[in-house]
Amino acid sequence: MVLRKSNSQWSVSPETIMSHHYKLTKGMRSRIDMGPPFSMYNSPKSIHYIPRRVASADAARRPLSRPHRELADFIERTNPVDLKLPLSFRNSLYDFVKPKLLNDRNYQPPVHRKTQKPPLPPGTNQSLPKKKPSVPRRKTNEEILFKDAVYTNLIERGVYSDKFIIEITQIEMENWIGRLPWVNLEKLADEIYNELGVAMESQNKRSKLSSIYRIINPDVVVVDFRILDDDVKLYKQPLKRASEEESAFLSLDYLTMAQHAAKNWYQVVKTAPKGRFKGIKRDYEVEDVLKLRGSIDIEYTLAIRGANKLWQLLHTESFVPALGAQTGNQAVQMVRAGLKAIYLSGWQVAADANTASDMYPDQSLYPANSGPELCRRINKSLRRADQIDAVEAEDYQAQRDWYAPIVADAEAGFGGALNCFELMKAYIEGGAAGVHYEDQLGSEKKCGHMGGKVLIPTAQHIRHLNAVRLAADVCNTPTIIVARTDAESSRLLTSDVDERDHPFIDRAAGRTIEGFYRLKESMALQNCVARAIEYAPYCDLIWMETSHPTISDAREFAEGVRKVYPDKLFAYNCSPSFNWKQHLSPTQMEKFQKELGAMGFKYQFITLAGFHANSFSMFDLARNYKQTGMLAYSELQQREFSSEKYGYSAVKHQREVGTGYFDHVSNAITGGKGSTAALTGSTEEAQFQTGTLTASSEDEEIVQLTAPTRSGDEKILTPEALRFIKELNSEFNGRRLQLLQKRRQVQLDINQAAWFPQFDKNTENIRSDEGWKGAEIPHDLQDRRVEITGPTDRKMIINALNSGANVFMADFEDSNSPTWRNQLEGQINLYDAVRDNISYVHPITKKEYTVSKDRAVLKVRPRGWHLSEKHVLANNQPVSGSLFDFGMFAFHNAKKLVEKGSGPYFYLPKLQSAEEAKLWADVFDYTEKKLELPKGTIKCTVLVEHLLATFQTNEIIYALKDYIVGLNCGRWDYIFSYIKVFQNHRKFMLPDRFQINMTSSFMRAYSQEVIKTCHLRGIHAMGGMSAYIPVKHDNVANEKAFAQVRQDKEREAVDGHDGTWVAHPGLVPIAKQVFNECMPKPNQIDKQLNINITDKDLTRVPEGTRTEAGFRHNINVGLGYLDNWLRGVGCVPLYNLMEDAATAEISRAQLWQWLKHEAKLEDGRTIDANMVKDTIAAEAERRLIRAGSVVNRIPEAATLLEKFATEDELSDFLTLDAYDRLVSEGH
């Protein structure tokens, strides 16, 4: 912070500054930033959660009740008393400003508060002008906010020289890049200079943009700050003797200055997520980093990405397991098997992976660049795996995230602090996410499990840690720094220069011949704790190298450190040097890592896993080969073949190393005319088409599974079932993709106003012909008055079948998160349910759940046409999710259901046209022939949940007339589709989500059209889902929910619906009672509606308002649902409502629509990108605070929601991007 005086006069009148600031702010609503604290959660995804000054909805809320109080707050906020100016100047300025504020008749309370103007204070000077001339309002709020920010910045610093005004203005200009065009910023800057009378010669000497609020010249008093992250230590360092007035200024509270200082490291290391440096201490300054960076910023993408990903894993996983990789291919296999992190061991580098091409023990004998080079090689191997995966994918995106973060071994730094600095830079260049340094003497370094180790003084290791943090800062990377102490088994110390080491020195034992001090063996663990406490502020994780795997020692160490640093995280070496079976029983080994994770040991690794796996597997093969020849190798191959079902793919070694990838490169170079592709015609292509579940040379390739399977999966993933899936996919996937492309073209036409939704004149003959009907309704589907829906987990299936509902729709779509386990276990559960072999025992209460005799009829909803199943590849392309879900269930259960007197019944989601319905009809016909089922055995109900489908209800029924028994009003998806269809047209903007219901004009027309069409064609017209659910422990809320459900079901029954949906077993009795009263027969298909629904009726925009509560609710629903969905839960109770993907789609689509069309809230504010981003950040932070240590995915949910809300083009479905994230994480 800088204070400058020139001949005891300010260069610019402070009154001028305050006057302009007051004029600027009085025309705007008052505001207080009620956003989240600086950080209460360390997550890499919260890197975007930096609330701006006023743009968020939070910032516009003021909990005030009276105009007088608002005026007082306005004066207090504008009052320079808190601006820490020199005392005499401060008093005079306050005396100058206060009466002007009090006497200004033009003062208005905040715009959003509908109050009367405050009465004039007693003693008002009536001679003052009633209305002062005001600064003309700028064209946009953003421009006003920019000027306001500049004036506020100047007032806070109390410096009004020409040079400082220009500097502060240009700092703000830099901060506002992206919010306003640069040309506009320059014009605004010129206005500020002219308003404040900045001399022209000063304007012509504008200083360059700076990110650091620090100006040094011979006429200044400098306050220098050294930062301990959120706790800022200030050191006064006057370059000239300060005057008495200036000294008084410097002695004031430094809160404002500290707030700016605390942000400096995040400005310098801009890749660091918010809160990343909480509690981190540096013994150097910001300027040191800037001086050392050089002129060109180099971005280390893999190091940054890996560090942030590892930081995320450390804070979202119970613990992060890793194995030591000795080669790049070993790392590839680790990621393929599902590990999320990799360890790089110095021991393994020394043994067989160093640049000297020699074999060494772990004593730092190899060249120092060996570790970084191995790190580089591992990342290159992972990159190749990613490229191979992507080039084979339908959407050119890899099926998993291959770039696992690498934690690397820097040993003791190979020297002093400078060596540590350079080694850290080399690892960052190699793409390391984290690096660990140990407190041994580099020249005597030993493996942690060898004898003869020598410790360096505590202070010396702190210098090493400080050096590596400096290297990371210079490289602009948030690299994870792990401090390792070997004090547990080290018995020597180089020097007693550090008093902190004195309690542990054994003076009686004397010194060694090398001059080393001996350490007390009895205090080894205490020494570890003491050193760890000293290292803690300088590192991110702490690792105590131990001699044996003991939970008690780990607990004592962790508790000792956390008494001083409660949030510190730890690393643990599950070392191959331990004889694990000798120390722990199998039961203890199973829970060992979980117990460590609960203590805070978040990164756990087996250092020499690569060495031992490589050594033993090769020895075992060689021994057997010597005895049995080629039989030994064939047995190895067979084990490889059998592992393909778990995702193993190296049996096809040519493909594994990229032969197919480079065939694509060659093909691209030759313009698609190349004839020298290496994989084509190879022996691998000819002889290794064995698939994943068979190894017989007599069988063809079926499909490839990219996710691991478990015991019990084999009853679903049979070769016959997978072959059926492949055949379905080969027959129909091409048409599916063509229809998805047609969807995009239709939407483009609507966006460009080339076409408007309407009834198709070309199919008028189908609509007008009353002679044709839908399919005959089976006896067990005649009465569908109450249907319950839900995901396919075992307990849900049992409860739904027992709920008293007529039908249970088992859902693989909107209420399901399509992780591989959810999809597979859902099929297993349905397989068992069909065979009356399903039960469930609660793991805690031990309550047993079984299915009763009086059960609901089973229907299944597969995923929509838009979703793929990326864990199952046919011809190296993902199969259709719809065909996988449908095919697996039909193949295993169709005949069994027919035997039981029922049949394979399905709900079909997300259809937009009759052509898509015809595709399903052809799939049903093909399936019936393949499975030898009578024609029409399969029955379906179509969900009308897209606006365009409403214009084709007759055509959809006609396309499926051999199979269809009903239509269903999928109301939530329908509202979402309305937003999506009219996304480019402002006049179709919807009000708050909860102002739209089934009585809204376009929704009412839609439901009546469905009833009219269904009853005309002799099939059911099913009502939709009321999202209300029972509320435990709140009778008032529960009664309200039940009343809402009853009202909704009464409307449906009276209108003519033949049944309805509920989301909870507790609502079945209410819904059934309503329909029993209104519909005494099994259905009311004979009730005909004589109404004429027009195009305009189906698209009429409902009346309503857009409120801050609705805006904020959309954000909270989006965050809450995505958080759960990414954790594998697709059906989530939020705010006493059952939310699924459809309701979440409404929330995120409304945010996008309101932002795109600059919607105004009812209080007059315009929704802009800053408001959206900042409110997402604020709500995410609140959720993180409430979540505490509970595992969550809130940061990723916020990132996805912000992406969906602010993207240029509205994404078709949020589940597409979210699904890609699940797949990339191995789910």
Order of alpha helices (4+ residues) and beta strands (2+ residues): beta-alpha-alpha-alpha-alpha-alpha-alpha-alpha-beta-beta-alpha-alpha-alpha-alpha-alpha-beta-alpha-beta-alpha-alpha-beta-alpha-beta-beta-alpha-beta-beta-beta-alpha-beta-alpha-beta-alpha-alpha-beta-alpha-alpha-alpha-alpha-alpha-beta-alpha-alpha-beta-alpha-beta-alpha-beta-beta-beta-beta-beta-alpha-beta-alpha-beta-alpha-alpha-beta-alpha-alpha-beta-alpha-beta-alpha-alpha-alpha-beta-beta-alpha-alpha-alpha-alpha
